[in-house]
Amino acid sequence: MSEEPKTLKAVFQAAELKRRALEGTYETSSPTYREDLSEALNLYQECIQIINKISLFSSNEGLEDIATSDLHYLLVNYRIAELIQKVSTQSPQERRAALNATREAYERFLHLLDNYSILSASESKLFTDYNEDPAAFSTISTADPAARRNAKIANFKAEKELKKKLEYMRNSPRYLEDGGDEEAVRELYLTEIAFCTHMAFQGLESINREMEILAQAPIPSAPQATTVPDDERRRRESRDNGYSERLDAPLSSLLSASSGPLLSREGKPLRPFTLTSNRQELQRGVFRPGHNLPTMTIDEYLEEERRQGNIIEGGGEASGRQPEPDEDDIEKADAETMKAREWDEFKEANPRGSGNTLNRG
């Protein structure tokens, strides 16, 4: 029993499901992602084959001749360009080939829209400029920095508005593909085509910028083919000459190098050695600050000054305070009494003013 041929609608829906699943995937380096990407590209390529086989689009038709249900097939080449840019490459040559394939898919998409007069006046002018010099194409023709900045802002705003409009249409029941108003569904498809057209011109400009970067990349040198006998012969000669590719020397060589004389009779060093004294001091002083660092704390400094007798203690209010006498110390109390008694006898023997004889008449 032969397998029934797949319809364009079924293949396109399967490709769209794969593409939307890839948009929410962040593990682009996983084997599953690469397999899904390859499968989505194959499905879109199959859509191209079916479209060409049934001659769905013709250069003799206009936009009004395309059925509403066939409008979204105009985006197949754009979807292919989107997916080719996500293909992982390993070298500048592979990336350059992927960019050329992306450029060709963008060109087929824009040529198809141009044949049906779907491009607006500004987009038709951009497409004409691109065809004149594809390698130098840019969506902003002026070299004035201020004008380029304003043009980039305008492009970003246009992209944002188209995204917002598409999101609103997709969430509105009126624009549903199944059961919605045909005129509304047609408007949805045309809005999506306008958004993809805008992004296609941005993508062509981005390809030119990346091509300029890849042109500056160095060409990798071809690896030299060597046979196994040649490699074995080189390793044998290296061992005979005492050469080794090991970064860590064997333990026996390290032990032998740490003993024995430092220099030979001719003055040739026989083992590694390290210069000390002045060289190490200079090395330690490389990262020192420009000022002298302290050698002791403040408490240590005050303790040393006190030990040398450079600090005078006492004075102030504490010096006028008399310590209270100890009533239990009889000897000290008698000494204080004798001292007071001697002081009284001295004052009686020497009355106040008796020694001042200069002012007497």
URHULIN-V831081 format. One record per residue. N is the residue number from 1. RES is the residue in three letters. PHI is phi in radians with two decimals (NA if undefined). OMEGA is omega in degrees with one decimal (* if undefined). Layout:
BEGIN
N&RES&PHI&OMEGA, N&RES&PHI&OMEGA
END
This chain:
BEGIN
1&MET&NA&-176.8, 2&SER&-1.35&-179.9, 3&GLU&-1.34&-179.9, 4&GLU&-1.21&179.2, 5&PRO&-1.17&179.5, 6&LYS&-1.32&177.0, 7&THR&-1.45&179.7, 8&LEU&-1.10&-179.0, 9&LYS&-1.11&-178.4, 10&ALA&-1.17&-179.9, 11&VAL&-1.16&-179.3, 12&PHE&-1.14&178.4, 13&GLN&-1.12&177.4, 14&ALA&-1.12&178.1, 15&ALA&-1.15&179.2, 16&GLU&-1.13&177.8, 17&LEU&-1.11&177.9, 18&LYS&-1.12&-178.7, 19&ARG&-1.12&179.8, 20&ARG&-1.17&176.3, 21&ALA&-1.16&179.0, 22&LEU&-1.23&-179.3, 23&GLU&-1.15&179.6, 24&GLY&-1.67&-179.2, 25&THR&-1.79&-180.0, 26&TYR&-1.89&-179.9, 27&GLU&-1.54&-175.7, 28&THR&-1.28&-178.9, 29&SER&-1.66&-177.2, 30&SER&-1.36&177.5, 31&PRO&-1.08&179.2, 32&THR&-1.10&179.4, 33&TYR&-1.11&-179.7, 34&ARG&-1.14&178.3, 35&GLU&-1.15&178.9, 36&ASP&-1.13&178.9, 37&LEU&-1.12&178.8, 38&SER&-1.12&179.8, 39&GLU&-1.17&178.3, 40&ALA&-1.11&177.7, 41&LEU&-1.11&179.2, 42&ASN&-1.12&179.0, 43&LEU&-1.17&177.9, 44&TYR&-1.16&176.5, 45&GLN&-1.13&175.9, 46&GLU&-1.15&175.2, 47&CYS&-1.08&178.5, 48&ILE&-1.06&179.9, 49&GLN&-1.11&179.6, 50&ILE&-1.18&180.0, 51&ILE&-1.08&179.1, 52&ASN&-1.21&-178.3, 53&LYS&-1.19&-177.6, 54&ILE&-1.64&179.5, 55&SER&0.92&-176.5, 56&LEU&-1.17&-178.1, 57&PHE&-1.99&-178.4, 58&SER&-2.36&179.4, 59&SER&-1.28&-179.3, 60&ASN&-1.59&-177.9, 61&GLU&-1.83&174.5, 62&GLY&-2.01&-177.7, 63&LEU&-1.10&-178.7, 64&GLU&-1.23&179.4, 65&ASP&-1.47&-179.6, 66&ILE&-1.53&177.6, 67&ALA&-1.18&-178.8, 68&THR&-1.05&-178.1, 69&SER&-1.25&-178.9, 70&ASP&-1.79&-175.3, 71&LEU&-1.13&-175.4, 72&HIS&-1.28&173.9, 73&TYR&-1.29&174.8, 74&LEU&-1.15&-175.0, 75&LEU&-1.61&-173.8, 76&VAL&-1.08&179.9, 77&ASN&-1.15&177.2, 78&TYR&-1.16&178.7, 79&ARG&-1.10&177.8, 80&ILE&-1.11&178.8, 81&ALA&-1.09&177.9, 82&GLU&-1.05&-175.2, 83&LEU&-1.29&-179.8, 84&ILE&-1.11&179.3, 85&GLN&-1.14&-179.7, 86&LYS&-1.55&-179.3, 87&VAL&-1.19&-179.9, 88&SER&-1.34&179.2, 89&THR&-2.16&-175.4, 90&GLN&-1.95&-176.7, 91&SER&-2.60&176.6, 92&PRO&-1.05&179.4, 93&GLN&-1.14&178.4, 94&GLU&-1.14&178.8, 95&ARG&-1.16&178.3, 96&ARG&-1.13&177.8, 97&ALA&-1.14&178.1, 98&ALA&-1.14&179.0, 99&LEU&-1.18&177.6, 100&ASN&-1.13&177.0, 101&ALA&-1.15&176.8, 102&THR&-1.12&179.0, 103&ARG&-1.05&-179.9, 104&GLU&-1.11&179.0, 105&ALA&-1.17&175.9, 106&TYR&-1.05&-178.5, 107&GLU&-1.11&178.1, 108&ARG&-1.07&179.2, 109&PHE&-1.12&-178.0, 110&LEU&-1.24&177.0, 111&HIS&-1.09&179.1, 112&LEU&-1.12&178.1, 113&LEU&-1.16&-179.8, 114&ASP&-1.18&178.3, 115&ASN&-1.13&179.1, 116&TYR&-1.63&178.6, 117&SER&0.98&179.4, 118&ILE&-1.52&-178.8, 119&LEU&-1.17&175.4, 120&SER&-1.29&-177.8, 121&ALA&-1.11&-179.9, 122&SER&-1.18&178.9, 123&GLU&-1.22&176.8, 124&SER&-1.12&177.5, 125&LYS&-1.16&177.8, 126&LEU&-1.10&-179.4, 127&PHE&-1.19&176.0, 128&THR&-1.15&177.5, 129&ASP&-1.09&179.4, 130&TYR&-1.17&-179.0, 131&ASN&-1.15&178.3, 132&GLU&-1.21&-179.8, 133&ASP&-2.65&-176.2, 134&PRO&-1.06&-175.7, 135&ALA&-1.23&-178.4, 136&ALA&-1.86&-175.5, 137&PHE&-1.20&174.7, 138&SER&-2.63&179.1, 139&THR&-1.25&179.2, 140&ILE&-2.07&-174.2, 141&SER&-1.44&-176.3, 142&THR&-1.39&177.1, 143&ALA&-1.80&179.4, 144&ASP&-1.21&-177.8, 145&PRO&-1.03&-179.5, 146&ALA&-1.14&179.6, 147&ALA&-1.17&178.2, 148&ARG&-1.12&178.6, 149&ARG&-1.10&179.3, 150&ASN&-1.12&178.8, 151&ALA&-1.17&177.5, 152&LYS&-1.13&177.8, 153&ILE&-1.12&179.2, 154&ALA&-1.13&177.7, 155&ASN&-1.11&179.6, 156&PHE&-1.14&178.6, 157&LYS&-1.13&178.9, 158&ALA&-1.11&177.7, 159&GLU&-1.09&-180.0, 160&LYS&-1.13&179.7, 161&GLU&-1.16&179.1, 162&LEU&-1.15&177.2, 163&LYS&-1.09&-179.9, 164&LYS&-1.12&-179.8, 165&LYS&-1.16&178.7, 166&LEU&-1.12&179.7, 167&GLU&-1.09&178.6, 168&TYR&-1.14&-178.3, 169&MET&-1.14&-177.9, 170&ARG&-1.18&-179.7, 171&ASN&-1.62&-179.2, 172&SER&-1.68&179.1, 173&PRO&-1.08&-178.0, 174&ARG&-1.15&-176.4, 175&TYR&-1.78&179.3, 176&LEU&-1.19&-178.1, 177&GLU&-1.19&179.6, 178&ASP&-1.83&177.0, 179&GLY&1.63&179.7, 180&GLY&-1.54&177.8, 181&ASP&-1.19&-176.3, 182&GLU&-1.10&179.1, 183&GLU&-1.12&178.5, 184&ALA&-1.18&178.3, 185&VAL&-1.12&178.2, 186&ARG&-1.11&177.4, 187&GLU&-1.11&177.7, 188&LEU&-1.08&-179.6, 189&TYR&-1.11&-179.7, 190&LEU&-1.16&176.3, 191&THR&-1.15&177.9, 192&GLU&-1.15&177.0, 193&ILE&-1.13&178.6, 194&ALA&-1.11&178.2, 195&PHE&-1.13&-179.8, 196&CYS&-1.17&176.4, 197&THR&-1.14&177.8, 198&HIS&-1.02&-178.5, 199&MET&-1.24&178.8, 200&ALA&-1.16&177.2, 201&PHE&-1.14&175.5, 202&GLN&-1.11&179.2, 203&GLY&-1.16&177.7, 204&LEU&-1.11&176.9, 205&GLU&-1.16&178.7, 206&SER&-1.12&177.9, 207&ILE&-1.10&178.7, 208&ASN&-1.09&179.3, 209&ARG&-1.13&-179.4, 210&GLU&-1.22&176.8, 211&MET&-1.10&177.3, 212&GLU&-1.11&178.7, 213&ILE&-1.21&-180.0, 214&LEU&-1.15&178.1, 215&ALA&-1.15&179.2, 216&GLN&-1.52&-178.0, 217&ALA&-1.25&179.1, 218&PRO&-1.19&178.8, 219&ILE&-1.40&-179.1, 220&PRO&-1.15&-179.9, 221&SER&-1.31&-179.5, 222&ALA&-1.25&180.0, 223&PRO&-1.16&179.8, 224&GLN&-1.35&-179.8, 225&ALA&-1.41&178.8, 226&THR&-2.18&179.4, 227&THR&-1.60&-179.7, 228&VAL&-1.11&178.0, 229&PRO&-1.06&178.8, 230&ASP&-1.12&179.2, 231&ASP&-1.11&180.0, 232&GLU&-1.14&179.1, 233&ARG&-1.15&179.0, 234&ARG&-1.15&179.1, 235&ARG&-1.15&179.4, 236&ARG&-1.17&178.2, 237&GLU&-1.14&179.4, 238&SER&-1.16&178.3, 239&ARG&-1.13&179.2, 240&ASP&-1.15&179.7, 241&ASN&-1.49&-179.8, 242&GLY&1.44&-179.6, 243&TYR&-1.55&178.5, 244&SER&-2.42&178.2, 245&GLU&-1.53&179.4, 246&ARG&-1.26&177.1, 247&LEU&-1.35&177.9, 248&ASP&-1.77&-177.8, 249&ALA&-1.27&176.8, 250&PRO&-1.07&-178.2, 251&LEU&-1.11&-179.2, 252&SER&-1.10&179.7, 253&SER&-1.20&178.4, 254&LEU&-1.16&-179.9, 255&LEU&-1.19&179.7, 256&SER&-1.25&-178.8, 257&ALA&-1.31&-177.8, 258&SER&-1.43&179.4, 259&SER&-2.22&-179.6, 260&GLY&1.72&-177.5, 261&PRO&-1.18&-179.4, 262&LEU&-1.38&-178.0, 263&LEU&-2.15&173.9, 264&SER&-1.45&179.3, 265&ARG&-1.13&178.5, 266&GLU&-1.45&-179.3, 267&GLY&1.54&179.5, 268&LYS&-1.50&179.4, 269&PRO&-1.10&179.6, 270&LEU&-1.73&179.2, 271&ARG&-2.67&-179.0, 272&PRO&-1.12&176.6, 273&PHE&-2.57&-175.8, 274&THR&-2.18&174.8, 275&LEU&-1.33&-176.3, 276&THR&-2.06&179.1, 277&SER&0.96&-167.7, 278&ASN&-1.05&-178.8, 279&ARG&-1.14&178.9, 280&GLN&-1.17&177.9, 281&GLU&-1.12&177.7, 282&LEU&-1.12&179.1, 283&GLN&-1.14&178.5, 284&ARG&-1.17&-177.3, 285&GLY&-1.50&-177.4, 286&VAL&-1.15&-174.8, 287&PHE&-1.75&177.4, 288&ARG&-1.40&176.0, 289&PRO&-1.25&-178.0, 290&GLY&-1.28&-179.7, 291&HIS&-1.76&179.0, 292&ASN&-1.33&179.6, 293&LEU&-1.49&179.9, 294&PRO&-1.14&179.7, 295&THR&-1.82&178.6, 296&MET&-2.64&179.2, 297&THR&-1.41&179.8, 298&ILE&-1.14&179.2, 299&ASP&-1.12&178.0, 300&GLU&-1.15&178.4, 301&TYR&-1.13&179.7, 302&LEU&-1.14&177.9, 303&GLU&-1.13&178.4, 304&GLU&-1.19&177.5, 305&GLU&-1.14&178.4, 306&ARG&-1.15&179.9, 307&ARG&-1.16&179.3, 308&GLN&-1.45&178.0, 309&GLY&1.35&-178.6, 310&ASN&-1.57&179.9, 311&ILE&-2.03&178.3, 312&ILE&-1.58&-179.4, 313&GLU&-1.75&-178.5, 314&GLY&1.72&-177.3, 315&GLY&1.47&179.7, 316&GLY&1.40&-178.3, 317&GLU&-1.16&-177.1, 318&ALA&-1.17&-178.1, 319&SER&-1.28&-179.3, 320&GLY&-1.49&-178.6, 321&ARG&-1.46&178.2, 322&GLN&-1.57&178.8, 323&PRO&-1.20&-179.9, 324&GLU&-1.19&-178.1, 325&PRO&-1.19&178.2, 326&ASP&-1.57&-175.9, 327&GLU&-1.16&-178.9, 328&ASP&-1.43&-179.7, 329&ASP&-1.57&-175.0, 330&ILE&-1.21&-177.3, 331&GLU&-1.14&178.7, 332&LYS&-1.18&178.0, 333&ALA&-1.17&177.5, 334&ASP&-1.15&179.4, 335&ALA&-1.12&178.5, 336&GLU&-1.13&179.2, 337&THR&-1.15&178.4, 338&MET&-1.12&179.7, 339&LYS&-1.15&179.1, 340&ALA&-1.20&179.8, 341&ARG&-1.17&178.3, 342&GLU&-1.11&179.9, 343&TRP&-1.22&177.4, 344&ASP&-1.15&178.7, 345&GLU&-1.10&179.0, 346&PHE&-1.14&179.7, 347&LYS&-1.18&178.5, 348&GLU&-1.22&-180.0, 349&ALA&-1.30&-178.0, 350&ASN&-2.25&179.8, 351&PRO&-1.14&-178.3, 352&ARG&-1.10&176.9, 353&GLY&1.55&-178.2, 354&SER&-1.24&-179.2, 355&GLY&-1.57&-178.1, 356&ASN&-1.61&-177.3, 357&THR&-1.84&-176.2, 358&LEU&-1.34&-175.0, 359&ASN&-1.69&179.6, 360&ARG&-1.43&-178.8, 361&GLY&-1.43&*
END
